[in-house]
Amino acid sequence: MMNPQGSGSSACASVPVSEDVKAKAQRLIENTGWCGLFMIELLRDRAGKIWFIELNGRPWGSMALARKQNIEYPAWQARLAIDPQSNVAASPVSTPGLICRHVGREIMHLLFVAKGPKSKALASWPSLWGTMREVLRIRRKDSFYNLRRDDLKVFFADCYYTVHDNVFKSRT
């Protein structure tokens, strides 16, 4: 998470989803009657328990991870809107172990860790050196939000404005 106390993510990782979790998610969507693009956010605590966070009926920030795996949810949704009978992948195959990082949020994560917790109630806080090591370590399977070799301006602008807007928002 960008802020270790809780916030949006600074990176996301592809992990296998158990059949049990898939069945529960499918039942949730069927019970809501939702039709269209959606994302279910779950978090796993340190004990391994999965917690439901939210259901988003819109494109989400971590779409970059899906697209890096050639899982083209927006294109599939557009195709279905045009032709409900179109043949789109019903169960896309995820590639476990891929990480997609948002550099601006990773920088903000470092700043939050350096600043320290706002509450003494937190039992643990990431170490600055460990966090720096993790953020600066780039792995073979890592990719980055908005990084396209043919348009680096978008990547750098996104990084700059993420840091700028978060730093100056916190001063008001």
Secondary structure as GFF3:
##gff-version 3
##sequence-region A 1 172
A	DSSP	beta_strand	11	13	.	.	.	ID=ss1
A	DSSP	alpha_helix	19	32	.	.	.	ID=ss2
A	DSSP	beta_strand	39	44	.	.	.	ID=ss3
A	DSSP	beta_strand	50	56	.	.	.	ID=ss4
A	DSSP	alpha_helix	63	68	.	.	.	ID=ss5
A	DSSP	alpha_helix	73	82	.	.	.	ID=ss6
A	DSSP	beta_strand	99	101	.	.	.	ID=ss7
A	DSSP	alpha_helix	103	115	.	.	.	ID=ss8
A	DSSP	alpha_helix	128	136	.	.	.	ID=ss9
A	DSSP	beta_strand	142	144	.	.	.	ID=ss10
A	DSSP	alpha_helix	152	169	.	.	.	ID=ss11
###
